[in-house]
Structures are given as structure tokens and as C-alpha cells.
Amino acid sequence: MVRADGITARLTRVFVLLIALCGAMPVLATEGPSCHQPRFSDVGWTDITATTAVATRILSSLGYAPKVQVLSVPVTYLSMKNKDIDIFLGNWMPTMEADRQPYLDNKSVEIVRPVLDGARFTMAVPTYAYDAGIKSFADIVKNKDKLGGKIYGLEPGNDGNRTVLTMIKADAYGLKDFDLVESSEQGMLAQVDRAVRRKQPIVFLAWKPHPMNQRFEITYLDDPTNTFGPDNGSATVWTNVRAGYLAECPNVAAFLKNYHYDVATESALLASVPADSAMDAKAIDRWLKSSADKWKPWIAGVTTADGGDAVSALSKSLGMP
């Protein structure tokens, strides 16, 4: 009986050791062929384009063949529901609450984790306009003539545009007679550039991290009613996936669960790529080569698509020793 108990105790210890070792091992890539081509949505904003480019570059080095489509926010969520898109790295909250919630309710979209903390998204002005008296949302109507009765926004369907349009419709801060000029990010920033060169006041949608914060001297407006969220537009950006994707593609899922920036890291990334192309492959590679301390934690517990060592594969792909 003593001998049997001793054997049982030894077997128990071996079993516990095996469990511990398995817990420390990377996720083995036991994914179906469809997982080898992860499909990303990019809404065309420089910050999301850059973080999507880094993610797809890493996955490419691991033997995947990611695809990226440029889609609006509403089309992104509809595409995830229809299983045409797998991954979206640009869920800005709280302004996208109305876009995201219906798909959480019908369980066609899942939240993974924050991809960026400490962001901001609200309305801003050039600092000279702030110094001249446009310091809060309440000051916009006081300067209607100087502003031409216009607020400059992003592409139609954008969540920030919708927030401004709701304000105009409700006459919040006296904005009922203002027009929202809807455009692309590049079109909006071209208007900002033109105004800055002429030292004219302009109100526009702004966010950080983004190169606009280095390109222009801008100041975010005070929002007493927190229209864009608490603390004058404080935001968190989340990774979303279509329902079932994490379970179907556990190796890519392990990467997505690790993939995260703080504002300083993403600002450094954005500063390293050309202002007109956040998809510049050479610039992305240069940033990755200089940022191994950032990307190694992202692929902890991750393998290549065929089960190999992820760190070695990415290092080799980047030409690193």
C-alpha cells in the first residue's frame, strides 16, 4: 500500500510538471487553411493604417498571407458580420459605441483587447486660434463668421462626423447653423494646412497619436458636456474580430491578444513612416528592426504558421542576427 501511494505521488508530480510545461509552451499552429489568410479592415486613418501594416508585416514573416481592405467603419462591421473581414484594429471608443454595439448584441463581433490606451479624439483648432479665444465648444458659435460656419470632418459615415452632425441637429452649443464638411483624412488636413498657412481659424476633428500633432501646433477644445467622451475626448482603441475567429485561428488569436501600443510607442511608429504613406514597407521594417523590445512580447506564445519559432522567423525576415 505504501509502495502504491509512492507511485501515485510520483505520477502526480510528473502530471503537474507536464501541465506546467505545457502552459509555458507556445500555441501550436493547428489552424485550417482559411486562417493562413487573415483579412483586415483599414478605415484609412494614418494611425490605423500604420498599426495594421505592422501587424500584417509580422504575420507575413510567420508564413501567413494577410489581406487588407480599405473600408468605412459601417462597412467594416457589416463585413465582419458577413464573415468577409476577420480583424479590425481601429475600434475607437467611446465614439464608435453606436457602430459596435448592434454587432455585440447579435454576437457577430467579438472584442479582443485594447490595441491602444491613452488616445484622444475630439475637435481641435490651431493653437493661434485657441489663443485668440476659441478655447471650448461653446466658443465655436461666437466665431461663426471667422470660421465661415464650417466644421471640417472625415469621410461620410465616420463616427466623429456623426457626433458633430448630432450636435448640429440638436443645436448643442448653438451649432444648428453650422455645416459639417465631410472629406477624407487627407482632404481635411489639406484644409487645415491651408488655414494654418494663412493664419485663419479652423475647427476640425483631431486625434492622437497622429502625425498632425507634430505637423501643426494644435490645441484640443474643452468639451464641458463630454460629447466625445470623458476628459475631452479621452479614448481607447480596441481590436475586434468576427465571431468565432479566435477559436478557429488560435495562433493568430494569440498574437492579437498580445498586440498593444501605448501612445509613446505608436507616436514613435508614426514619426518613423512617411507622412503620406503609413504603409511604406521599408519604413515599417526599419521601425521593427529598431523595436525588438516592442515586438518580442507581441509574439510571445506564438508560432509560425507551420509551428516554427516566431522570433527566429521574424528576425530572419528583417535581416536581423
SEDREN-440206 format. One record per residue (C-alpha): x, y, z; residue in three letters. Coordinates in steps of 0.02 Angstrom, whole numbers, m for minus. Layout:
      u      v      w  aa
      X      Y      Z ALA
...
***
This chain:
      u      v      w  aa
      0      0      0 MET
    143    119     43 VAL
    226     75   m121 ARG
     67    110   m219 ALA
     47    278   m132 ASP
    228    320   m176 GLY
    199    279   m359 ILE
     39    381   m358 THR
    129    529   m281 ALA
    268    520   m410 ARG
    144    507   m553 LEU
     50    657   m483 THR
    209    759   m478 ARG
    251    711   m657 VAL
     74    757   m712 PHE
     84    928   m627 VAL
    255    958   m708 LEU
    186    915   m880 LEU
     41   1036   m857 ILE
    162   1174   m806 ALA
    273   1142   m956 LEU
    125   1142  m1075 CYS
     68   1308  m1003 GLY
    236   1385  m1046 ALA
    240   1319  m1224 MET
    185   1422  m1374 PRO
     16   1392  m1453 VAL
     41   1262  m1589 LEU
    m24   1319  m1757 ALA
   m164   1192  m1782 THR
   m264   1306  m1893 GLU
   m362   1271  m2050 GLY
   m309   1339  m2220 PRO
   m429   1488  m2205 SER
   m331   1551  m2055 CYS
   m175   1571  m2161 HIS
   m251   1722  m2249 GLN
   m314   1839  m2110 PRO
   m421   1978  m2181 ARG
   m401   2152  m2104 PHE
   m506   2308  m2123 SER
   m416   2475  m2130 ASP
   m527   2629  m2117 VAL
   m395   2738  m2198 GLY
   m337   2839  m2047 TRP
   m149   2854  m2035 THR
   m137   2779  m1860 ASP
   m244   2627  m1902 ILE
   m156   2604  m2069 THR
     12   2602  m1979 ALA
    m36   2479  m1842 THR
   m120   2368  m1971 THR
     37   2374  m2079 ALA
    146   2320  m1933 VAL
     27   2178  m1887 ALA
     18   2112  m2065 THR
    207   2127  m2085 ARG
    234   2021  m1931 ILE
    106   1891  m1985 LEU
    183   1885  m2160 SER
    352   1843  m2084 SER
    268   1699  m1990 LEU
    207   1620  m2151 GLY
     34   1698  m2162 TYR
    m36   1792  m2313 ALA
   m139   1933  m2238 PRO
   m252   2041  m2344 LYS
   m304   2221  m2307 VAL
   m460   2308  m2373 GLN
   m495   2494  m2351 VAL
   m674   2507  m2289 LEU
   m780   2633  m2194 SER
   m824   2597  m2013 VAL
  m1006   2543  m2050 PRO
   m950   2430  m2193 VAL
   m813   2356  m2082 THR
   m938   2297  m1953 TYR
  m1060   2232  m2083 LEU
   m916   2139  m2166 SER
   m867   2057  m2001 MET
  m1047   2005  m1975 LYS
  m1049   1929  m2151 ASN
   m881   1844  m2117 LYS
   m795   1940  m2257 ASP
   m674   2026  m2136 ILE
   m586   1942  m1990 ASP
   m493   2080  m1896 ILE
   m516   2266  m1861 PHE
   m383   2360  m1761 LEU
   m473   2528  m1761 GLY
   m622   2520  m1642 ASN
   m608   2694  m1563 TRP
   m713   2705  m1407 MET
   m825   2782  m1347 PRO
   m865   2870  m1512 THR
   m895   2704  m1604 MET
  m1017   2640  m1474 GLU
  m1165   2654  m1594 ALA
  m1067   2565  m1732 ASP
  m1008   2421  m1624 ARG
  m1150   2384  m1504 GLN
  m1277   2308  m1626 PRO
  m1146   2180  m1679 TYR
  m1104   2137  m1500 LEU
  m1290   2117  m1467 ASP
  m1314   1995  m1611 ASN
  m1149   1910  m1565 LYS
  m1071   1929  m1738 SER
   m920   2027  m1673 VAL
   m804   1992  m1527 GLU
   m691   2111  m1429 ILE
   m511   2053  m1409 VAL
   m416   2185  m1309 ARG
   m363   2367  m1316 PRO
   m235   2395  m1454 VAL
   m203   2573  m1391 LEU
   m231   2658  m1223 ASP
   m222   2844  m1186 GLY
   m286   2908  m1353 ALA
   m392   3063  m1385 ARG
   m524   3105  m1517 PHE
   m622   3268  m1519 THR
   m623   3438  m1604 MET
   m470   3550  m1610 ALA
   m406   3714  m1679 VAL
   m235   3783  m1722 PRO
   m156   3849  m1563 THR
   m159   4028  m1628 TYR
   m349   4013  m1642 ALA
   m357   3944  m1465 TYR
   m254   4090  m1402 ASP
   m372   4208  m1494 ALA
   m521   4143  m1396 GLY
   m585   3978  m1470 ILE
   m550   3876  m1315 LYS
   m706   3768  m1299 SER
   m853   3702  m1397 PHE
   m953   3848  m1329 ALA
   m835   3971  m1416 ASP
   m863   3899  m1590 ILE
  m1030   3987  m1619 VAL
   m956   4152  m1557 LYS
   m834   4143  m1702 ASN
   m955   4084  m1836 LYS
   m912   4219  m1962 ASP
   m725   4193  m1944 LYS
   m750   4006  m1964 LEU
   m865   4025  m2114 GLY
   m996   3925  m2020 GLY
   m899   3764  m2054 LYS
   m827   3620  m1955 ILE
   m711   3503  m2050 TYR
   m734   3316  m2030 GLY
   m685   3150  m2104 LEU
   m764   3029  m2228 GLU
   m955   3011  m2232 PRO
  m1013   2882  m2105 GLY
   m869   2917  m1987 ASN
   m914   2909  m1802 ASP
   m837   3079  m1767 GLY
   m939   3156  m1909 ASN
  m1095   3078  m1837 ARG
  m1059   3155  m1667 THR
  m1040   3327  m1745 VAL
  m1198   3305  m1851 LEU
  m1294   3255  m1694 THR
  m1232   3413  m1608 MET
  m1287   3519  m1756 ILE
  m1459   3437  m1762 LYS
  m1484   3461  m1575 ALA
  m1416   3639  m1581 ASP
  m1288   3588  m1449 ALA
  m1177   3737  m1408 TYR
  m1280   3839  m1531 GLY
  m1212   3746  m1683 LEU
  m1377   3725  m1778 LYS
  m1324   3840  m1920 ASP
  m1154   3761  m1946 PHE
  m1110   3644  m2089 ASP
  m1001   3490  m2073 LEU
   m880   3474  m2219 VAL
   m857   3287  m2245 GLU
   m697   3231  m2328 SER
   m555   3106  m2316 SER
   m421   3122  m2182 GLU
   m304   3191  m2314 GLN
   m436   3313  m2378 GLY
   m473   3377  m2203 MET
   m289   3401  m2162 LEU
   m263   3492  m2327 ALA
   m394   3618  m2268 GLN
   m304   3632  m2100 VAL
   m139   3661  m2190 ASP
   m216   3797  m2298 ARG
   m291   3884  m2145 ALA
   m128   3874  m2048 VAL
    m27   3949  m2189 ARG
   m150   4095  m2193 ARG
   m164   4105  m2002 LYS
   m352   4082  m2017 GLN
   m458   3997  m1882 PRO
   m524   3824  m1921 ILE
   m614   3691  m1817 VAL
   m583   3510  m1865 PHE
   m586   3332  m1799 LEU
   m419   3286  m1723 ALA
   m346   3138  m1631 TRP
   m186   3073  m1558 LYS
    m74   2986  m1584 PRO
    m65   3054  m1761 HIS
     68   3149  m1860 PRO
    m47   3302  m1866 MET
      6   3335  m1686 ASN
    185   3360  m1743 GLN
    146   3438  m1911 ARG
     36   3576  m1839 PHE
     28   3668  m1674 GLU
   m148   3621  m1621 ILE
   m248   3627  m1461 THR
   m395   3514  m1417 TYR
   m552   3608  m1367 LEU
   m634   3597  m1198 ASP
   m798   3499  m1204 ASP
   m898   3535  m1045 PRO
  m1030   3403  m1084 THR
   m905   3267  m1137 ASN
   m988   3248  m1306 THR
   m840   3147  m1373 PHE
   m815   3052  m1210 GLY
   m741   3088  m1039 PRO
   m594   3204  m1012 ASP
   m618   3300  m1175 ASN
   m619   3151  m1292 GLY
   m509   3027  m1199 SER
   m515   2866  m1298 ALA
   m464   2684  m1304 THR
   m440   2591  m1468 VAL
   m492   2407  m1469 TRP
   m458   2257  m1578 THR
   m618   2174  m1640 ASN
   m638   2012  m1737 VAL
   m781   1921  m1820 ARG
   m870   1798  m1708 ALA
   m782   1631  m1694 GLY
   m616   1691  m1764 TYR
   m517   1675  m1603 LEU
   m569   1493  m1581 ALA
   m544   1449  m1764 GLU
   m371   1529  m1779 CYS
   m287   1511  m1608 PRO
   m112   1558  m1664 ASN
   m164   1721  m1745 VAL
   m277   1747  m1595 ALA
   m126   1730  m1478 ALA
    m40   1870  m1575 PHE
   m194   1982  m1570 LEU
   m211   1956  m1383 LYS
    m32   2018  m1362 ASN
    m36   2160  m1489 TYR
    m42   2327  m1396 HIS
     31   2503  m1403 TYR
     45   2646  m1282 ASP
     39   2824  m1351 VAL
    228   2846  m1344 ALA
    261   2687  m1443 THR
    131   2723  m1576 GLU
    190   2903  m1590 SER
    366   2839  m1621 ALA
    299   2721  m1755 LEU
    203   2861  m1841 LEU
    354   2976  m1835 ALA
    458   2846  m1924 SER
    348   2824  m2078 VAL
    321   2949  m2220 PRO
    180   3071  m2186 ALA
     92   3021  m2347 ASP
    110   2832  m2330 SER
     89   2736  m2168 ALA
    102   2578  m2273 MET
    282   2612  m2327 ASP
    359   2438  m2312 ALA
    539   2494  m2293 LYS
    492   2616  m2155 ALA
    392   2482  m2064 ILE
    542   2365  m2074 ASP
    659   2499  m2008 ARG
    545   2529  m1860 TRP
    530   2344  m1823 LEU
    719   2322  m1831 LYS
    741   2459  m1701 SER
    597   2400  m1592 SER
    629   2217  m1550 ALA
    590   2257  m1368 ASP
    414   2303  m1426 LYS
    377   2160  m1546 TRP
    452   2014  m1449 LYS
    313   2021  m1318 PRO
    185   2029  m1459 TRP
    239   1857  m1523 ILE
    265   1775  m1353 ALA
    174   1609  m1358 GLY
    150   1624  m1547 VAL
    224   1509  m1680 THR
    246   1523  m1866 THR
    101   1461  m1971 ALA
    182   1289  m1980 ASP
    229   1281  m1795 GLY
    407   1351  m1802 GLY
    493   1480  m1693 ASP
    413   1651  m1718 ALA
    557   1758  m1652 VAL
    682   1673  m1767 SER
    567   1689  m1917 ALA
    532   1874  m1892 LEU
    715   1913  m1854 SER
    770   1822  m2012 LYS
    637   1910  m2115 SER
    701   2078  m2054 LEU
    882   2033  m2087 GLY
    923   2038  m1902 MET
   1053   1922  m1822 PRO
***
